[in-house]
């Protein structure tokens, strides 16, 4: 069912709203005052991994966290990190009532650290290329830039991933110690390290495999949405967005609150419905959203443009659900309005380079 451009502003009508409540908004979790959220525009991601390094240097450089990437950027189509995470189960059944079984990724799925032949090259005069000293057959980004399809119509895009801080998190339900919880003030999902006993039911239960086990501390750990930064305990005592967002060179992330009706998250998710959840069929109701990727159309044998999608629509639907075509149509329609010189709020939101417009994290402070 197609959405309609009801009022000429590009906002869509009630048709096709699958996840919204009667008031047209995506609901936040019961008992949560406000839900912090993030929207990532996949059309801006260049796969530079700056977000990955920003996160790693802040949180997971050592102490049993060496293999962890709370933020990773993987190539799609591809096996991802950990390898084949989309096939390891977890989440909820079709009614969203019963948890579905999940599996623990094995060590090889995350990729083991390798020893390289630095000594031979740097100090022993070897002319061998720099390479792992043991047989290496998998690691994060092993299949980077491979993608799918045949030349000249091959395709791929980058997918940054963090914990989704879900509204209906199966990791929280999986924990028999109630060590995982959603913060009342902003819905961030955290793990109480004093209560955690390292059972790893949360790792099994998360269908996105964004909870990790620390073998040194014997506890589970995960992305904390850089909450010290959004509480004003970051650099210079200012409220800052998560470091993965602020350090991103193409500034592809918006950060704010889902229920802030004046903010970009609310507009992209609830009003224009162009920001979609990854694998909504897992029914954990993620609060990280994606603007789906565009690609040029396919070309024929003589280089002519062919009326065929380079990235197959059914593949995007596998990732982002049945609303992806309507989201892409809305963006196309708004882009054409902007090209005609007509004001487009959606294009202004998506193309802004003003951090005050991208990050709205203090909007509810006065109401606290």
C-alpha positions, 0 to 999 in steps of 0.5 A: 500500500503506497503512502500519499503526499497528503498536504504537499509538504512531503509528510505522509498520511496514516496509510502504511503506518505499521509501527505507530500508535493511533497518534501517529508516533512510534511509542516509547517504552513504558516507564521511560520518560524520554527515549534517546535515539539515533538516525544514520544516513547510509547515503553518507557513510564512506566506510572510513571506520572513524566512528569505530576507532572513536568508540574503541579508543574511548571504551574497549581498548583493553581489559578483555575488550580487545575483540569487542567493537561496540560500534562497527561498520560492515559491508552489506551484502556481507557476513558482518560482525560477528560473522553471520550474526543475522543467522544466530537468532534471538529477539521475539516471536511474531506476536512479540510475546515470547523470546526466540532462541538465540546462539552464542557466536564463537570466538572465530566469528568475532575474529581472533587477534593475529601476530604479524611479522613485524620483527622480521620486516623491521629488524631482520631485513626480511623483504616479505610483505607485512602479514599475519604469522598464522593462517588467517581466515576471518576477522572484522571487515574480512569481506569489506567492499566485496558486496554482490552482483556482477560487473558492471552492476555490482553493488555494496554499501556500508552499515554502521551498527551500535546497540539499538537501545531497544524499546522491547529489548530481548536482552533485558528479558533474557537476564535472570539477574535483572542486571540489564535495564533501561534507564528511566530518564532516557531509555538507554540500555545498561548492564549493572556490572555488580549484578551481572554474573556473566551467564551470557543469556543476554548475548544469546537473546540479542538478535543483533549480537551487540552484547559482548562477554568479557572473559576477564571480568566475567561479565557482559558489556555493551554500548552505553550510548556514551551516556557520560557525554550526554550528561555533560561529563564529556570534554570541557564539561559540555553536553556532547553526542556520542563520540561515534556521531561527533567524530564522523567525518561526513556527519551522517548521524542525528542524535536526539529524542524520539519524543522531541516533536521539534527534533530531527529524530521525531521528524525523520521517524514519525513525520516523514517515515524515511528513517527505518529500523534494521530487521524490524521482524526481530520485534525488539523495536530498535531506537537506532534508525537508518535512512536507506541507501540509494545507488545509480541504476544498472547499466547495459552492455554498452554502458547505457542506463537500464531501468533496473535497481542496482541494489535490489529492492527485495534485499533492502526490504530484507534489512529494513522491512516493507516500508523501504520503498515508500521511504525511498519514494518520499526522499526522491519526491522531496529531492525533486521538490528541492531541485525545483527550488521548492522549500523542503524541510526533509532535505534541509534536515538530511543535508544540514551540517549544523551540529545544533540541528543534528544533535538535540540532547538538552531539550528536556533538561528544563522539564526535569 
